[in-house]
Amino acid sequence: MTDTTTAPEIPRSAIVTAMVLIVGGLAVIFDATIVSIALNTLAEDLRVSVSTIQWVSTGYLLALGVTIPVVGWAQARIGGKRLWMIGLIVFLVTSVACSLAWNAASLITFRVLQGVGGGVMMPLMATLAIQQVPAGANLGRLMATVSLPAALGPILGPVVGGIILTWGSWPWLFWVNVPFCLVGLALAWRFLPADGPPSRVKLDTVGLLLASPGLVGILYGLSNVNKDGGFARIDVWLPTVVGVVLLVAFALWALRRPDTALVDVSLLGRRAVGSSSAVLFLSGASLYGSMLLLPLFFQVIHGSDPLGAALLLIPQGVGALLSRTVAGRYTDLIGARIVAIVGFVVMGLATVPFALADADTGTVWLMVVLLIRGLGMGAVMIPVMSVAFVGLDRAEVPHASIITRLAQQVGGAFGTALLAVILESSIGGASTVEGRVHAFGTAFWWAVGFTVVATAICFALPSRRSVN
C-alpha cells in the first residue's frame, strides 16, 4: 500500500460523488430497515398470514440476488451515471407503487421490482466513488463517507418505522423514500461525472444463467430456515445445494474467460479482495444476525414494545457513527489489518454481556455495551471495505464491488438463518423466563463465535505495505 505521505490526494470530485450517492443510498438502506419491523402489521392489515407477507422481504432479497451480478456489465454498457439514475427512478416509482398496494400480492410484486432498483444501486455506491480516485490513493476516509447510509439505516430506520406504525399507517413506510429519491435524482443529474461513450461489451449470458439463479437458490433456501424443521426442510437444503452447485459452475466458467465474464471471480485470487470478502461474509453474519437477536431480546426478555426496542438500539448506531471517521483515518495511516482486528475484538467483547444477560440486567448497562459494540462495528466495516479496492484498475473496481457486496449479503442471510434456527430450537421448549434467557444466551454466544472467526481471518488482510 502506498505510504500515506506520498499517496495522491482524494480529489474533490470523489468527495462530491460520495456525498451525492449518500442521499440516494439512504432510501435503499432506510427501506430495508423500516420494512423489516412492519411484517406483523402488514399481515394484519392485508389479512394474510405472516408466512405470506414474509415474501415482502424475501422477494426483495431475491430480486437483489438476480440484479447485483449484472451491474458491472450494465455500467459498462449504459454508463455509471445513467445506471444510477435509472436505479433511483425504479426505486422511486416502486416505492410509490408499494404505498398504493391494494393487497398482499400487489405489494409483494412491487417489492420485487423495488429490489431490482436497490440491486442496481447498492454495488454502484462504492464503484462510482472509487473510480474517481487516482491509483495509489488511500481509501479509508472516502469509504467512511460512502458507507454512511449503512451506519445510519440501523439507527434511524427501526425508529422511523416504529413511529410510523405507532401513530400512522403502513403506506407511509414507503413514502419515506420519496424525498430521498427526488433529491438524490436532482443531485445526481447536476453533480455526478458525465458518462463516457458506452461500451459494446456483450452480456455473458451463460454466466448470468448460472450466477443469478445460484444466488437466488442460496438466498431463498436460507430465508426458509426459520420455519419448522430448520435446515432439514427440503425447501431449505435443496435450493441451497442447487445454488451452491450453480455458483461453483459459474466460477469455473468465469475463470476461463476473465475478460468477458459477468463477474471476474479471478479477483478473489488477489489477497486484498479474497481476504476482505471472507471477512465481509462473517461480518455480515454477525451484523445481520445480531439485528435479529437484539430487538427480540429486548422484547421477549425485557418486555419492550417494537418502538421501545428500536429506541434502545440507538446507542449501537451512535457508536458506529462515532468511530467511522477515526477508523477511516487509521486505516489510511496503519492499514486495514490492525483496525479491523481491533474492531472485531471490541465487537466480540461487547456481545458477551448479552450472552450473560437476563431479565434483571440493567437497561442502562446494556445501552452502554451497545454503544461500545457500535464503536467496534464502525471500526470493522471501513477498513474491510476499503482494502478490497486497493491496487485495482478502474475496470476491475465494479467486479470487486459486486463480489464484496454479495459476500456481505450472503453472509447476512447465512448468519440470520443460523441464529434464527439456534434461537428457535433453544426457545421452543422453554416455558420459563430462565429457559428463554438461556436460549438467547446460546444464540449470542454463536454471534460471538462469528466475530472470533472473523478476527482470525483478519490476519490475512494485507498489511499497510503489502496488498497482493
C-alpha positions in Angstrom: 0.0 0.0 0.0 1.3 3.4 -0.8 2.8 5.4 2.1 0.4 8.0 3.4 3.0 10.7 3.0 3.2 10.1 -0.8 -0.3 8.8 -1.6 -2.3 11.0 -4.0 -4.9 13.3 -2.5 -8.5 12.3 -2.8 -9.9 14.7 -5.5 -12.8 16.9 -4.7 -14.9 15.2 -7.4 -14.7 11.9 -5.5 -15.9 13.6 -2.3 -18.8 15.3 -4.2 -19.7 12.0 -5.8 -19.7 10.2 -2.5 -22.0 12.9 -0.9 -24.4 12.7 -3.9 -24.6 8.9 -3.6 -25.3 9.0 0.1 -28.6 10.8 -0.5 -30.0 8.2 -2.8 -28.4 5.4 -0.9 -30.2 6.4 2.3 -33.5 5.5 0.6 -32.4 1.9 0.0 -31.0 1.4 3.5 -33.9 3.0 5.2 -36.4 0.9 3.2 -34.8 -2.4 4.3 -34.6 -1.5 8.0 -38.1 0.1 8.1 -40.0 -2.6 6.4 -38.3 -5.4 8.4 -40.1 -4.4 11.6 -43.6 -4.0 9.9 -44.3 -7.5 8.8 -46.8 -8.3 11.5 -48.7 -5.1 10.9 -48.7 -5.7 7.2 -50.1 -9.3 7.7 -52.9 -8.0 10.0 -53.9 -5.1 7.7 -53.8 -7.1 4.5 -55.4 -10.1 6.1 -52.8 -12.7 5.2 -50.5 -15.0 7.2 -47.1 -13.9 8.3 -45.6 -16.6 6.1 -47.3 -15.0 3.1 -46.3 -11.4 3.9 -42.8 -12.6 4.6 -42.4 -12.5 0.8 -42.4 -8.7 1.1 -38.8 -9.2 2.4 -38.0 -12.5 0.7 -39.0 -11.2 -2.8 -37.0 -8.1 -2.3 -33.9 -10.1 -1.3 -34.2 -12.4 -4.2 -34.5 -9.5 -6.6 -31.2 -8.2 -5.2 -29.6 -11.6 -5.9 -30.8 -11.5 -9.5 -29.8 -7.9 -10.2 -26.4 -7.3 -8.5 -24.3 -9.7 -10.7 -25.5 -7.8 -13.8 -24.5 -4.3 -12.6 -20.9 -4.5 -13.8 -22.0 -5.3 -17.4 -24.8 -2.7 -17.2 -22.5 0.0 -16.1 -20.1 -0.7 -19.0 -23.0 -0.7 -21.5 -25.1 2.2 -20.2 -22.7 4.3 -18.1 -22.5 4.7 -14.3 -24.4 8.0 -14.0 -27.2 6.8 -16.3 -27.4 3.5 -14.5 -27.5 5.1 -11.0 -30.3 7.4 -12.1 -32.2 4.5 -13.7 -31.9 2.5 -10.4 -33.1 5.5 -8.4 -36.1 6.1 -10.7 -37.1 2.5 -10.5 -36.8 2.7 -6.7 -38.8 5.9 -6.6 -41.7 4.6 -8.8 -41.9 1.3 -7.0 -41.9 3.0 -3.6 -44.9 5.0 -4.5 -46.5 1.8 -6.0 -45.9 -0.1 -2.7 -47.7 2.6 -0.8 -50.7 2.2 -3.1 -50.8 -1.6 -3.0 -54.3 -2.9 -2.6 -53.5 -6.5 -1.4 -50.6 -8.7 -0.4 -49.9 -9.9 -4.0 -49.6 -6.4 -5.4 -47.3 -5.3 -2.5 -45.1 -8.3 -3.0 -44.9 -7.7 -6.7 -43.9 -4.0 -6.3 -41.3 -5.0 -3.6 -39.7 -7.4 -6.1 -39.5 -4.6 -8.7 -38.2 -2.3 -5.9 -35.5 -4.9 -5.2 -34.3 -4.5 -8.8 -33.7 -0.8 -8.3 -32.0 -1.4 -5.0 -29.8 -4.2 -6.5 -28.6 -1.7 -9.2 -27.7 1.0 -6.6 -26.0 -1.0 -3.9 -22.8 -2.0 -5.7 -22.7 1.3 -7.6 -22.3 3.3 -4.5 -18.7 2.2 -3.9 -17.9 1.8 -7.6 -18.7 5.3 -8.7 -16.9 7.0 -5.9 -13.7 4.9 -6.1 -13.5 5.3 -9.8 -12.9 9.0 -9.2 -9.8 8.3 -7.1 -6.3 8.1 -8.6 -4.4 4.9 -8.3 -2.5 4.6 -5.0 -4.7 6.9 -3.0 -5.7 5.9 0.5 -9.4 4.9 0.6 -10.2 4.8 4.3 -11.8 8.2 4.7 -13.6 8.0 1.4 -15.2 4.7 2.3 -16.2 6.2 5.7 -18.3 8.6 3.7 -19.6 6.2 1.0 -20.8 3.7 3.6 -22.5 6.3 5.8 -26.1 5.1 4.8 -25.2 1.6 6.1 -24.5 3.1 9.5 -27.5 5.5 9.6 -30.0 2.9 8.5 -29.9 0.6 11.6 -30.1 3.8 13.8 -32.9 5.6 12.3 -34.8 3.0 10.2 -36.4 1.0 13.0 -37.2 4.2 15.0 -38.8 5.8 12.0 -40.7 2.6 11.2 -41.8 2.3 14.8 -43.1 5.9 14.9 -45.0 5.4 11.7 -46.6 2.2 12.8 -47.5 3.7 16.2 -49.1 6.9 15.0 -49.7 6.4 11.3 -50.4 3.7 8.7 -48.1 1.3 6.8 -48.3 3.1 3.4 -46.2 5.9 4.9 -43.4 3.4 5.4 -42.7 3.7 1.6 -43.4 7.4 1.3 -40.3 8.0 3.4 -38.2 7.0 0.4 -39.7 9.6 -1.9 -37.9 12.8 -0.7 -34.5 10.9 -0.7 -35.1 9.7 -4.3 -36.2 13.1 -5.6 -33.3 15.0 -4.1 -30.9 12.2 -5.0 -32.0 12.4 -8.6 -31.6 16.2 -8.8 -28.1 16.0 -7.2 -27.1 13.0 -9.5 -28.2 14.9 -12.6 -26.2 18.0 -11.5 -23.1 16.7 -9.9 -22.2 13.1 -10.9 -19.5 12.9 -13.6 -20.7 12.6 -17.1 -20.5 9.1 -18.6 -18.1 8.3 -21.4 -19.2 6.6 -24.6 -21.0 3.3 -23.9 -19.1 0.1 -24.4 -20.3 -2.6 -26.7 -19.3 -5.4 -24.3 -21.5 -8.4 -24.7 -23.6 -9.9 -21.9 -22.2 -13.1 -20.5 -25.5 -15.0 -21.0 -24.2 -18.3 -19.7 -22.7 -16.6 -16.6 -26.0 -14.8 -16.0 -27.9 -18.1 -16.2 -25.6 -19.7 -13.7 -24.9 -16.8 -11.2 -28.3 -15.2 -10.7 -30.3 -18.5 -10.2 -27.4 -19.7 -8.0 -27.6 -16.7 -5.7 -31.4 -16.8 -5.7 -31.3 -20.5 -4.7 -29.0 -19.8 -1.8 -30.9 -16.7 -0.6 -34.3 -18.4 -0.9 -33.1 -21.6 0.9 -31.6 -19.6 3.8 -34.8 -17.5 4.0 -36.8 -20.6 4.8 -34.7 -21.8 7.7 -36.8 -20.0 10.3 -39.8 -22.3 9.5 -40.5 -25.6 11.3 -37.8 -28.1 10.5 -34.9 -25.6 10.0 -32.1 -26.8 7.8 -33.8 -30.2 7.4 -36.6 -28.7 5.3 -36.5 -29.6 1.6 -37.2 -26.0 0.6 -34.0 -25.1 2.6 -31.4 -27.6 1.7 -32.5 -28.3 -1.9 -32.4 -24.8 -3.3 -29.3 -24.0 -1.2 -27.4 -27.0 -2.6 -28.5 -26.3 -6.2 -27.5 -22.7 -5.7 -24.0 -23.6 -4.5 -23.6 -26.0 -7.4 -24.6 -23.3 -9.9 -22.2 -20.8 -8.3 -19.3 -23.3 -8.5 -20.2 -23.9 -12.1 -20.2 -20.1 -12.7 -16.8 -19.7 -11.0 -15.3 -22.4 -13.3 -16.9 -20.8 -16.3 -15.8 -17.3 -15.4 -12.2 -18.3 -14.5 -11.7 -19.4 -18.1 -12.7 -16.0 -19.5 -11.9 -13.3 -17.0 -12.1 -10.5 -19.7 -15.7 -11.3 -20.7 -17.2 -12.9 -17.6 -20.2 -11.4 -15.9 -18.2 -11.1 -12.7 -14.4 -11.5 -12.7 -14.1 -14.1 -9.9 -10.3 -14.3 -10.6 -10.1 -11.2 -8.4 -10.7 -13.5 -5.4 -7.1 -14.7 -6.0 -5.9 -11.2 -5.0 -5.1 -11.2 -1.4 -6.9 -7.9 -0.8 -10.2 -9.0 -2.5 -10.2 -12.6 -1.3 -9.5 -11.9 2.4 -11.8 -8.9 2.6 -14.7 -10.9 1.0 -14.2 -13.6 3.6 -14.3 -11.1 6.4 -17.3 -9.3 4.9 -19.1 -12.7 4.8 -18.6 -13.2 8.5 -19.1 -9.5 9.5 -22.4 -9.7 7.5 -23.4 -12.8 9.5 -22.6 -11.1 12.8 -24.2 -7.8 11.9 -27.4 -9.1 10.4 -27.7 -11.9 12.8 -27.4 -9.5 15.7 -30.0 -7.3 14.1 -32.3 -10.3 14.5 -31.4 -11.1 18.1 -31.1 -7.7 19.8 -34.6 -6.4 19.2 -36.1 -9.8 20.1 -34.0 -9.8 23.3 -35.4 -6.5 24.5 -39.0 -7.5 23.5 -39.0 -11.1 24.8 -36.7 -10.8 27.9 -37.2 -7.2 28.9 -40.8 -6.8 27.7 -40.2 -3.8 25.4 -42.6 -3.0 22.6 -41.2 -2.7 19.0 -40.7 1.0 19.2 -39.1 0.8 22.6 -36.7 -1.9 21.4 -35.7 0.2 18.4 -35.0 3.2 20.7 -32.8 1.0 22.9 -30.7 0.1 19.9 -29.8 3.7 19.1 -26.6 3.7 21.1 -25.2 1.0 18.9 -25.7 3.1 15.8 -24.3 6.2 17.5 -21.2 4.2 18.4 -20.8 3.1 14.7 -21.1 6.8 13.6 -18.6 8.0 16.2 -15.9 5.5 15.2 -16.2 5.9 11.4 -14.0 8.9 10.9 -11.4 7.6 13.3 -11.4 4.2 11.6 -11.1 5.8 8.2 -8.1 7.9 9.3 -6.3 5.0 10.9 -7.0 2.7 8.0 -5.0 5.1 5.9 -2.3 5.5 8.4 -1.6 2.0 9.7 -3.5 -0.3 7.2 -6.7 -2.3 7.3 -5.5 -5.3 9.2 -4.9 -3.8 12.7 -8.0 -1.6 12.6 -10.2 -4.5 11.6 -8.8 -6.8 14.3 -9.3 -4.2 17.0 -12.9 -3.6 15.7 -13.8 -7.2 15.8 -12.3 -7.7 19.3 -14.3 -4.8 20.6 -17.5 -6.2 18.9 -16.9 -9.7 20.3 -16.2 -8.4 23.8 -19.3 -6.2 23.7 -21.5 -9.1 22.6 -20.5 -11.2 25.6 -22.6 -9.2 28.1 -25.8 -10.1 26.1 -24.9 -13.8 26.3 -24.7 -13.4 30.1 -27.7 -11.0 30.5 -31.1 -11.9 32.0 -34.4 -10.1 32.7 -32.8 -8.3 35.7 -29.8 -6.9 33.8 -29.9 -3.1 33.9 -31.1 -1.4 30.7 -28.6 1.4 31.1 -25.7 -1.0 31.3 -26.9 -2.8 28.1 -27.1 0.5 26.3 -23.6 1.4 27.3 -22.5 -2.0 26.0 -24.3 -1.4 22.7 -22.5 1.9 22.4 -19.2 0.1 22.7 -20.4 -2.6 20.3 -21.2 0.1 17.8 -17.7 1.6 18.1 -16.4 -1.9 17.1 -18.9 -2.2 14.2 -17.8 1.2 12.7 -14.2 0.3 13.1 -14.7 -3.0 11.3 -16.6 -2.0 8.2 -14.4 0.8 6.9 -11.0 -1.0 6.7 -12.5 -4.2 5.3 -14.5 -2.4 2.6 -11.5 -0.1 1.7 -8.9 -2.8 1.4 -10.8 -4.7 -1.2 -10.2 -2.0 -3.8 -6.6 -1.2 -3.2 -4.4 -1.8 -6.2 -7.3 -2.4 -8.6 -7.5 -1.0 -12.1 -10.6 1.2 -12.9 -12.2 -1.6 -14.9 -11.7 -4.1 -12.0 -13.5 -1.9 -9.4 -17.1 -2.8 -10.5 -16.3 -6.5 -10.2 -14.7 -6.1 -6.8 -17.7 -4.1 -5.6 -20.1 -6.8 -6.8 -18.1 -9.6 -5.1 -17.8 -7.8 -1.8 -21.5 -6.8 -1.8 -22.6 -10.3 -2.5 -20.2 -11.7 0.2 -21.8 -9.5 2.8 -25.4 -10.2 1.5 -25.0 -14.0 1.6 -23.1 -13.8 4.9 -26.0 -11.8 6.3 -28.6 -14.3 5.1 -26.5 -17.2 6.5 -25.9 -15.6 9.9 -29.6 -14.6 10.2 -30.7 -18.1 9.2 -28.3 -19.9 11.5 -29.0 -17.7 14.6 -32.8 -18.0 13.9 -32.6 -21.8 14.0 -30.4 -21.8 17.1 -32.8 -19.4 18.9 -35.9 -21.2 17.8 -34.6 -24.7 18.7 -33.5 -23.4 22.1 -36.5 -21.4 22.9 -39.1 -23.8 21.5 -39.4 -25.9 24.7 -38.7 -23.0 27.1 -41.7 -22.4 29.3 -39.9 -20.3 31.8 -38.1 -16.9 31.8 -34.9 -18.7 32.6 -35.3 -21.0 29.7 -35.8 -18.1 27.3 -32.8 -16.3 28.8 -30.7 -19.4 28.2 -31.9 -19.7 24.6 -30.9 -16.1 23.8 -27.6 -16.7 25.6 -26.8 -19.6 23.3 -27.6 -17.6 20.2 -25.5 -14.7 21.4 -22.5 -17.0 22.1 -22.8 -18.1 18.4 -22.7 -14.4 17.4 -19.5 -14.1 19.5 -18.2 -17.1 17.6 -18.7 -15.3 14.3 -16.5 -12.4 15.5 -13.8 -14.7 16.8 -13.5 -16.5 13.4 -13.6 -13.1 11.6 -10.8 -11.8 13.8 -8.7 -14.8 12.9 -9.3 -14.2 9.1 -8.4 -10.5 9.6 -4.8 -11.6 10.0 -4.9 -12.5 6.3 -5.8 -8.9 5.3 -2.9 -7.0 3.6 -0.7 -5.0 5.8 -0.1 -1.3 5.1 2.9 -2.2 2.9 1.6 -5.2 1.0 -1.7 -5.7 -0.8 -1.1 -8.5 -3.2 
